């Protein structure tokens, strides 16, 4: 993982290189290494990356605000942001240049969406759930248990149905173009209060705990129905909340725990899998529309390439880097920090689904479902997405989902 690659390089040296060659060139260079790197070979790679990127004048320079991502976590959660930037620059032969600004320097998890709408950045990467505060249509992904697994999520992201159910309403209502996303399902990441407790095996063991919730309004519906006491806590403050015991757990996904350095204060990763954890990349629709047709085609092809990369890379990283497996591999982030996986049985997952999903508790979702259906132009958003993802077998592995160019459906 990139943390290992950069372990010999101090933060000071990294920023010194970034000052010389730019953070974008330095990060893009770091992401190309297959193993550990020294300061000297990173400097050499950053120099050659810089020279290639600036060998000709760019027609467009686009600012890419990437919330909490930095040089040490971009290969833990494989959200594809840098791969997209590298590919788009290469695909357009430098006509589009990406200025990548991560580590919350220009926008954070809840503000990137608004700063893109305001024109401060042109492209952003953040979770759809945190972005839902500024772009409420993103709640459409968060109906409880609409997706059975990560394969369902990838299938939907590749599906032409995602155009009318997600991408087009999102663009029309919020002025943003949904490009691609990583795919995980959210659970409850229990803090140190659960360190000495047995590994969670039932939904009831979570009842009454106080848990951080993201910006998603639909996520709160599910958490309230499951007696999980959702407490709005900014992503940047979640680590301290868990450390100090102010909250029992956090509603998020496994690789987010790993990349945000939350593993030392998480004792159990309880895989409720109750709604999406989707770290997506989106672009200002007006900026996209201002590009010539052949450059718009390049953006879409780079988005497709990044989506296929994420699908393969994040599935491997979950096992080899994060430690989301049973048995758990040694030297993963979870193993090093004694984070136990709590994989609930199908019976327990079904119990949770019956407590909180629109399929079994339609009244809980009526108000938001009606709102989202109105924003989509009258589509039954929940039912149509639910039906679409069930066109594939429930046992499909995420890495075996067929990639498709969703906009050509």
N, C-alpha and C positions, 0 to 999 in steps of 0.2 A: 504494500500500500504506500501512498505517497508520504505518509508520516515516516515510514522506514527509509524511504529514498532520501528524505531531507534531514534525517536524524543527525548527520554529521555537519549540517550547515546551520549556523546560528541565524536567528531572526534578523540580527543586525547585518550579517553578510547578505542574507536574502534581499533585504531592502536596499542594500548598497548596489547589488546587481540590478534590482528593479529601477533604481535611480539612474543607472547607466543605460539600460536597454529597454526600460519600461516594464511595468508589472505584467502586461499582457504577454509580451515576448518571453519574459522569464517563466511565467506559469505555463505557457504553451510548450516551452522547451522542457520544463520539469515533467510534464505529462507524457512526454515521448519516451522516457527512460524505462527500461524493463527491469532494472534492479537498482541497488544502492548507487548513489552518485556522490562525487566529491564536489567541492566548491569549484575546482578548476574545470572539471568537465561540464558542470552546469553553466559556468561562465562561457565556455566555448559554444555550448548548444544555444544559450541565450543570444550570443553574438550572431551566430549563423541564422537563427530564427529572425532576429531583428533585421539583418541584412536582406533576407528573403522578403520579409513583409514590407520593407520600405524601399525595395528596388525600383518601384515606380510610384507615381503619385496616385493616391486613391481617389476614385470618383465620389465615394461616400464613406464617411467615417461614422460608425454607429456606436453609441455608448451602450454598454451591456452592464446593467446593475444586477449583481448576483448575491443579494442578501448575505447570509453568513458564510459563504464559501471562501476558503482561503487555500494557500498552497499546501497546507497539511491535511486537508480533508477532502479534496476533490476526487481522490481515488478510493474513498471509503464508501460514501454514498455515490453511486455512479449515475448522476443525473444528466450527464451529457453536455453540460454547458460549454466547456472548453473544446470538446470534440466538435461541437456544432460550429463554434467560432473558427477553429482551425480549418475545418472542411469548407466553410463558406468563403473564407479568404482564398483558399487554394482553388476552389471551384470557379470563382470569379476572377482568377488571376490577379488578385489584389485590387480589383475595382471597388470591392467592398472591404473595408478594414474595420475590425472590431476593437474597440477600446474596452477591455474587460476590467470592471471595477467591482471586486468582491469584498468579503470581510466586513460587510455593513458600512463600508466607507461612503457610499452614496445613497444607499437605501437598505432598509431592513425587511424582515419577513412580512410585516404588515404594511409597510410604506412603499415597497417597490412598485406595486400595482398602480398606486396613485401617482407616483413620480413619473411612470410611463405615460399615464393619461395626461399629465401636465406637460409632457415634452422634455422633462429633465433628463430622462434616459429614454432610449429607443427600444431596448429589449430588456426583459427582466427574467430572473429565475427566482422562484419562491414557491412555497407550497400553495396549492389551490385553496386549502382550508384557511391559511392565514390571509390569503389574498381576498377571500370572500367578503371581508369587511368593506373593502373598496369596490369590489365587483361581485355583488350578491348572486349573480347567475351561476357562479362557480359552485354554489350549494347543490346544483343539480347532480353532482357526483357523490353527494354525501348521504343519500337515503341509506338507512341501516340495512345491511345484508343484501343490498341490490347486487353486489358483486360477491361471488362465492369464494374467489381466490384471485391470485395475481394473473393467471391465464385469462380470466374474464376481463380484467382491466386492460391487458394488452390487446386482447381481441377487440374491445370497444375502441381503443385509441386508434387502431388500424382500420376500423370499420367505416365505410361510407356513411353509415347511420350516425356516426359521431359528428358529421357535418351539420345535419339538421337538428340534432339533439343537444349538441354542445357548442361546436365552433361558430356556427352562423349566428345563433342568438347571442352568444358571448360577444362577438364582433359588433353586431348591430346595437346591442344595448350599452356596451362598455368601451367600444372603440379599440378593442385589442384582438390580436390574432393569436389563437392558441396553436403553438407550433408542435411541441412534443412533451412527453412527461416520463418520469420514472414511475414505477408502480409498486406500492406496498399497501398492506392493510393495517389499520391502526389497532393497537391494543392498549393496555394500561401498563406503564413502566413503573413498577413499585419502587419506592425509595428505601432508605436504610431501615425504616420502621418494620419492613418485612424481611430483613436480613436473617433473623433468627426464627422466622416462622417457616413451617413446612411449605414446599412448593405448592402453589395454588392449583387446585384441580377442579374447583367448582365456581360457578358464577356467584353463589351465595357468599363465598369468602371475601368478595370484593364489595359487598353491600355496605353502604355507610361510610366508605372511604372517601376522602376529599381529594379530587384530582384536577389537575390543570386541564383546561380546554382551549382549543385554538379559536380563530375568528369565525369558524363555521357555525351558523345558526342551527343547521340540521344536526350537527354533532351533539349539540346541547340536548336536543330532543331525545336522542338515543341514550345519552348518559343519564338524563333525569329518569327515563323509563327503567334503566338498569340500577337505579339507586346509587349512582357514582358521584353525586354532588359536584357538578362541574363548576370550577372556579376559573374565571378568565385571568390568565397570567401571561405576560409577554414572553415570547420564546427566549429572549435574552435574559429573563429573570427566572426561568424555570429551574436552571441548575442550582441557584441559591435557594429557591423554595424547597427543593428536594433535600439539599444539604442541611438546611436548618430545620427540616421536619415541619415546615409550615403547610406542606401538602403531603399526602400519603403517596401520591403517584402522579404521573403525567400521561395524558392521552397523546400518544405519538407512535412512531413506528421504530423498528429495531435499528436500521442504519442511521436514523436521525440521532438516536442515543449515542451511537458510536462516533459519528462525525462531529457532534457537538461537545465531545468530551464529558458526556453525562454518565458514562459507564461506571466511574468510581462511586457515584452516589445512587446507582440503580442496583437493586438486589435481585429482582425478578422481572423478566419480560413476559408479561401475560398476553398470549396471542389470542385476543378476543376476535380479531379480524372483522370488526363490526362496521367500519366504513373506510373510505379511501385515505391513503397517505400518498399524495401525488405531488412531487416536487417538479413543477412544470416550468417550461420556458415559453414566454409569449412576447409578442412584438406589437408596437403601436401600429394600428391598421392604417393610419394616415401616412406613416413613414413607409410602410410596405407599398401602399398605393402610389407613392411618389417615385418608386423605382421603375425603371424600364422593364418591359415584359420578360426579357431574358434573365434579368437579375431577380425578378420575382420567382421565376422558375427555379433559379439557383437556391433561393431561400427555402423553397419547398423541398427540393431534392436534398439539401443539407439537413432539413428537419427530419426527413424520412431516414436518412443515413444515421442521424443521431438517435432516432427512435430505435432502430435495429441494434445499434451499439449498446444503448441502455438496456434493452431487453436481455441481451446476452451477458453484458458485463455485470449488471447489478445482481443477476441471479447467482453468478459465481461469487461475487463479493459478499453476498449474504452468508454464504457458507465458509469461504476461505478467509475473509477479512473480518466480518462482523461477528460470526459465531452463532448464527441462527440455524442450528441443526441439532439433531439428536441421533447419535452422540455428537457432542460438541468437539470441534477440532481444537487441538492445543495451539497456543500462540495467537489465537484470534482475540479481538478486543474484549469480547464477552468473557472468554476463558481467563484472560489475564486479570480481569477485574471481578471475577467470581459472580458474574451475572448469570443467573439460572434461566433457562427457557422454560416457560410454563405453557406447554401445548395442550390446550383443552380438548377433550374428547368430542367426537361428532355429536354425541348426545347433549353435552354441555353447550356447545355452539348452537344447537337447535333450540335449547331452552332459552338462551339469550335472544335468539332470533324471534322466538314466539313472544318474548316480553316487549320487544322494542321495534320490530320492523313494520313497514307499511303493509306487508302481506297479512300480518296478524293483528296489528293495532292501527288500522287506517285512520281512526279519529285523531290520533296524535299528530298526524302529518297533513291533515286536510288543508290547513291554512297555507302552509308553505307550498304544498303540492299545487294548490290552485294558483298561487302567485307565480311559481316557476312555469306552470303550464301556460299562463297568460303571457309571460315573457317569451315563451318559445313559439308563440303564434297559435296556441291552442292544442299542441301535442300533449299527450299523456306521458310526461317525461319519465316518471318512475316505471310505468308499465312497459313502455317501449324499450328503455335501456335494459330492464329486467329480462324481457323476452329476447332481445338481441344477443345478450351474453350467454343465454342458454341455448343458442344454436350450436355451441361447441360442447363436447363431452365434459362433464364435471371433473374428470380425472386428467384432463389435458395438462401437461407440464407447461409452465410459463415460457420456457425456452423453445417449445415446439409450436407456439402460436404462429400462424402464417403471417408474415409481414405483407401489408398492402399499402399502396399509395391512396390514402383515404379520400383525397380530393379528386381522384379520377374515377370514383365509383360509378 
